Amino acid sequence: MRSTLKRDEDAVSAAVATVLMFGGVLSIIGIMMVSMIPVIEELEGSVERHDMSSQMSLLAHQTSALSEKGMPGDSTSIELIPVDGSLEWQHLQSGMWYAATWHEDMSFRMRGALNFDDELEVRHPESVNTALCIDDLRLGPANPFYYTVPDWAERVLFTVAPGLAIPLGPVDVDLLEAGEVTDNIQLRVDGMHEIDAANYQLFTLASSHELNVFVERGNGGSTMVTPNDASPIDNTGRSWSVPLPAGTSRLHLISEDANQIELNDGASTTTHYALPSGQNQVGVAFTHTIVQQTAGVVHISSSDASRLIVQTSLESDQGITPIPSKDGQFLGHAFIAPSLEGEMVFTNPGTTSVTVTWRGGGISVAPNQSLG
C-alpha cells in the first residue's frame, strides 16, 4: 500500500502566524509592565506616605487626648489602633511630652518621667518654675522600679521596702547592663542582697517592688536614711528597714520629743528609750552601736517622728551627709543637729550674711560662703 505525504502550506503559515502573534502579545504585555511598574511603585509609596501621615496625626491626637484626661493619680486608658505595624512601650527610652496640669489651656509638660532616673525635663512657659513636687503613684509588678547605680559605686546593698503592695512571694530584681538583663535575683521579702559593683559596668536594677538601696564607696560612711513611711510634710518617719554590711555600724536617731525605739536585727528585738535633756531648744537623740557577723537587714521603729543617720564606719572623718531642716528641706531656718562627733559645715546660698545660733552661741556666715 502506498501513501503520499503532501505539505500543507496553509497550515504551516497558520502555525507560524499563531506563534508570532503570541510572541507579539507577550512583548506588548512586557512593555506595558515595564512602563507601569514605576507608576505602581509611585502610587504605592504615595499610599504608604498617606497612611503614615494619617497614622501619626491620629496617634498624636490620641496621645494628646490621653495626657489631658483625669487628675493626678487617676487611671486613664485609650485604645491606640495603628494603620500598620504595632506599638510597644519603651520604659527606658521615653521621649514624649506628657500633660500634667489641673487647669485647662495650660502647657505644663514633662518629659523623661518614665525611665525613673535622676533627670526630668519640665516645660511651663506661662510662669517661672521655682519648685517641682514629684510622687510615684505606680503599684504592682507590671510597673517595675528602676535604680541606676553610679559608675563610682564599689558595693550595692538592697532590701525590700515594706509597703501596701508588698508581695507574698519573692521580689524579682533584674540587673541590666546596656538594657540587657545579665542577672536575675530572687529577693525574699525580709532578705538582703549585696552586689560587688566592680564586676559590672554602669548598670541598673529593675525591681517588681520598691527597694531600699545603699551604695557604698571606700571604707564606710554616713547617710541620712529615708523612712519607710516618710511624712509628706517634713520627710520624718517612724520605721526604717536598713541593709547593713557585716561589721560595726552606728544608728543615730533624732527627734523633737521623747522617743521609744525598737530594734530588730532578725535574731532579737530590743526596746530603748530616749528622753529630753530638759534644756531649751535641744532635741532628743538616741545612739546605738550594732555589730553584725554577716550582712543583714535591721528594722527600726520609733514612737515619735524622727530622722535616722547610719554610720557604717565609726571613724569621725569617714562620710558626709546633709542635714535637712525641720520642714524637711535642705535649705531652712531651723535644724536639729545630730549629737555625734565630727565637723559641721554651714552654707549660705543667699546674698546677705546670716547668723547661726545654738544654745546661746552663734556664728556669722557670709553670702555665698561655707563655714565649718
C-alpha positions in Angstrom: 0.0 0.0 0.0 1.4 3.3 -0.9 0.7 6.7 0.7 1.7 10.1 -0.5 2.7 12.8 2.0 1.8 16.3 0.9 3.0 19.5 2.6 0.1 21.8 3.6 1.5 25.3 3.2 -1.6 26.9 4.6 -1.4 25.0 7.9 2.3 25.8 8.3 1.6 29.5 7.7 -1.2 29.5 10.2 1.0 27.9 12.9 3.8 30.3 12.3 1.4 33.2 12.4 0.0 31.9 15.7 3.4 31.7 17.3 4.4 35.2 16.1 1.1 36.6 17.3 1.6 35.0 20.8 5.2 36.4 21.0 3.9 39.8 20.0 1.3 39.8 22.7 3.9 38.8 25.3 6.2 41.6 24.1 3.4 44.1 24.3 2.5 42.9 27.8 6.1 43.1 28.9 6.5 46.6 27.5 3.3 47.6 29.3 4.5 46.1 32.6 7.9 47.9 32.3 6.2 51.2 31.7 3.6 50.6 34.5 5.9 49.4 37.3 7.2 52.9 38.2 3.7 54.2 38.2 2.6 51.4 40.5 5.5 52.0 42.8 4.9 55.7 43.0 1.2 55.1 43.8 2.2 52.5 46.5 4.6 55.0 48.0 2.0 57.7 48.0 -0.5 55.4 49.7 2.1 54.4 52.3 3.1 58.1 53.0 -0.6 59.0 53.3 -1.2 56.1 55.7 1.9 57.0 57.8 0.9 60.7 57.9 -2.7 59.8 58.9 -1.4 57.3 61.5 1.0 59.9 63.1 -1.7 62.5 63.1 -4.2 60.1 64.7 -1.7 58.9 67.3 -0.7 62.5 68.1 -4.3 63.4 68.7 -5.0 60.3 70.8 -1.9 60.7 73.0 -2.7 64.4 73.5 -6.3 63.4 74.5 -4.9 60.7 76.8 -2.4 63.1 78.5 -5.2 65.6 79.2 -7.6 63.2 80.9 -8.1 62.6 84.6 -6.5 64.0 87.6 -3.1 63.1 89.2 -3.4 59.5 90.5 -6.3 58.6 88.2 -6.2 55.6 85.9 -7.0 56.5 82.3 -6.8 54.3 79.2 -7.3 54.7 75.4 -7.1 52.2 72.6 -4.4 53.0 70.0 -5.0 51.2 66.7 -2.2 51.8 64.2 -2.9 51.6 60.5 0.2 49.4 60.0 2.7 47.8 62.3 2.5 47.6 66.1 3.0 49.8 69.2 5.4 48.9 72.0 6.0 50.8 75.2 9.7 51.8 75.8 10.2 52.2 79.6 13.8 53.3 79.4 13.6 55.5 76.2 10.7 57.8 76.8 10.8 60.9 74.6 7.2 62.1 74.7 5.9 65.2 76.5 3.0 64.4 78.9 0.5 67.0 80.1 0.4 67.3 83.9 -1.9 70.0 85.0 -5.2 70.5 86.7 -6.1 73.6 84.6 -7.4 73.8 81.1 -5.5 75.6 78.3 -2.1 75.3 80.1 1.0 73.8 78.5 2.7 72.3 81.6 4.5 69.3 80.3 7.0 66.7 81.5 9.4 64.5 79.5 11.6 61.7 80.6 9.4 60.8 83.6 9.0 57.1 82.6 12.6 55.9 82.9 12.8 56.8 86.6 16.4 58.0 86.5 17.7 61.3 88.1 16.8 63.5 85.1 13.4 65.0 84.3 12.5 67.8 81.8 9.7 70.2 82.7 8.1 72.8 80.3 5.8 75.5 81.6 6.1 78.7 79.6 3.2 80.5 81.4 5.3 81.3 84.6 8.6 80.8 86.3 9.2 77.4 87.8 10.6 77.6 91.3 9.7 74.2 92.8 8.6 70.8 91.5 7.0 68.1 93.7 7.0 64.5 92.3 5.5 61.4 93.7 5.3 57.8 92.4 1.8 56.5 92.1 2.6 53.2 90.4 1.8 49.9 92.2 2.1 46.3 91.1 4.7 44.0 89.5 3.8 45.3 86.0 5.4 48.6 86.8 9.0 47.9 87.7 11.1 50.3 89.9 14.4 51.3 88.3 17.6 52.2 90.2 20.6 53.4 88.3 23.8 52.7 90.1 26.5 55.3 89.6 29.8 54.3 88.0 31.8 55.2 91.1 30.0 52.6 93.3 32.0 49.8 94.7 29.3 47.9 96.6 25.5 47.9 96.5 23.2 46.6 99.2 19.5 46.5 98.9 16.4 45.1 100.6 12.7 45.1 100.0 10.9 48.3 101.3 7.7 47.5 103.3 4.5 48.8 101.9 0.9 48.1 101.0 1.8 46.4 97.7 4.5 44.1 99.2 4.2 40.7 97.5 3.7 37.4 99.3 6.5 35.7 97.4 10.0 36.8 96.4 10.7 40.0 94.6 12.2 39.8 91.1 15.2 42.0 90.7 16.8 42.2 87.2 20.3 43.5 86.7 20.6 45.3 83.4 23.7 46.3 81.5 23.2 48.4 78.3 19.5 47.5 78.5 20.1 43.7 78.6 19.3 41.5 81.6 22.5 39.9 82.8 21.3 38.5 86.1 18.1 37.8 87.9 17.9 37.9 91.7 15.0 36.4 93.8 14.9 38.6 96.9 13.0 37.4 99.9 10.7 40.0 101.5 12.8 40.2 104.6 16.1 39.4 102.9 19.1 41.4 101.6 21.4 41.1 98.7 24.9 42.5 98.1 26.5 43.2 94.7 30.1 43.9 94.1 29.8 46.8 91.6 33.4 46.4 90.5 32.3 43.3 88.5 29.9 45.3 86.4 29.9 48.4 84.2 27.2 51.1 84.6 24.1 49.0 85.5 20.5 49.4 86.5 18.4 47.4 88.9 14.8 46.8 87.8 12.6 45.5 90.6 9.0 44.4 90.8 8.7 46.1 94.2 10.2 49.2 95.8 13.7 48.7 97.3 15.9 50.4 99.9 19.2 50.7 98.2 22.6 51.6 99.8 25.5 52.4 97.5 29.0 52.4 99.1 32.4 53.6 98.1 35.5 53.2 100.2 35.6 52.1 103.8 32.2 53.0 105.2 30.5 56.3 105.5 27.4 58.2 106.8 24.0 58.8 105.3 20.5 60.0 106.2 18.2 57.1 105.7 14.8 57.6 104.1 12.0 56.2 106.3 9.5 53.6 105.0 6.6 55.9 105.9 8.1 59.3 105.1 5.9 62.2 106.0 4.9 64.3 103.0 5.3 67.4 105.2 8.8 67.2 106.7 10.1 63.7 105.5 10.4 62.4 109.0 9.2 58.8 109.8 8.6 56.2 112.3 10.0 53.0 110.7 13.1 52.1 108.7 14.5 49.0 107.0 18.2 49.3 106.7 20.5 46.9 104.9 23.8 46.9 106.9 27.1 45.4 105.9 29.0 43.0 108.2 30.9 44.7 110.9 30.3 47.6 113.3 27.7 50.2 112.5 26.1 53.1 114.4 22.5 54.2 114.4 21.6 57.7 115.4 18.0 58.7 115.8 17.0 62.4 116.1 13.5 63.6 117.3 11.9 66.6 119.0 10.2 64.8 121.8 10.7 61.7 124.0 11.1 58.5 121.9 10.6 54.8 122.3 12.8 52.9 119.8 12.6 49.2 118.9 15.4 47.5 117.0 15.1 44.1 115.3 18.2 42.6 113.7 16.5 39.3 112.7 17.7 37.5 115.8 16.2 39.6 118.6 14.1 42.7 119.3 15.2 45.2 121.9 13.5 48.3 123.2 15.2 51.6 124.1 14.1 55.0 125.4 15.3 58.5 124.5 14.3 61.2 127.0 14.6 65.0 126.7 17.5 66.7 128.4 15.3 69.5 129.8 17.4 72.2 128.1 15.8 74.8 125.9 15.9 74.3 122.1 17.6 70.9 122.3 16.3 67.8 120.5 16.2 64.2 121.7 19.0 62.0 120.4 19.5 58.2 120.5 22.7 56.4 119.5 23.1 52.7 119.3 26.1 50.6 118.1 25.3 47.3 116.4 27.8 44.6 115.5 26.9 42.1 112.8 28.8 39.0 111.8 27.2 38.9 108.4 25.4 41.5 106.3 21.7 41.7 107.1 18.6 43.9 107.5 17.9 45.9 110.6 14.3 47.1 111.2 13.9 50.2 113.4 10.7 51.8 114.7 10.1 54.8 116.9 7.1 56.3 118.7 7.9 59.9 117.6 8.6 61.3 114.2 12.3 61.1 113.8 15.3 61.1 111.4 17.8 58.3 111.2 21.5 58.7 110.4 23.5 55.5 109.8 27.3 55.3 110.1 29.0 52.2 108.6 32.3 53.4 110.0 32.9 54.7 113.5 35.7 56.9 112.3 34.5 60.6 112.6 36.2 61.6 109.4 34.5 59.0 107.3 31.5 60.0 105.3 29.5 63.2 104.8 25.7 63.7 104.8 23.4 66.7 104.5 21.1 67.5 107.4 17.5 68.6 106.5 15.8 71.4 108.3 12.7 70.9 110.5 10.4 71.3 107.4 12.3 68.5 105.5 14.2 70.8 103.1 17.9 71.2 103.0 17.5 75.0 102.9 15.8 76.2 106.1 16.0 78.3 109.2 15.7 75.7 112.0 17.6 72.4 112.3 18.1 69.7 114.8 21.8 68.8 114.7 22.9 65.2 115.4 24.7 64.6 118.7 27.8 63.0 117.0 31.5 63.7 116.8 32.6 65.3 113.6 32.6 68.6 111.7 29.5 70.6 110.8 29.6 72.9 107.7 27.1 75.8 107.3 26.4 77.0 103.7 24.7 80.4 103.0 23.5 80.5 99.4 21.8 83.9 99.9 23.0 87.4 99.0 23.2 88.7 102.6 25.0 87.4 105.7 23.2 85.2 108.2 23.8 84.3 111.8 23.6 80.7 113.0 22.9 80.4 116.7 22.7 77.4 119.0 22.4 77.2 122.9 23.5 80.8 123.3 26.4 80.7 120.9 26.5 82.0 117.3 28.5 82.4 114.2 28.1 84.6 111.1 28.2 83.2 107.6 29.0 85.5 104.6 26.8 85.3 101.5 27.6 82.5 99.0 30.1 81.1 101.5 30.5 78.0 103.6 31.9 77.9 107.1 32.7 74.9 109.3 
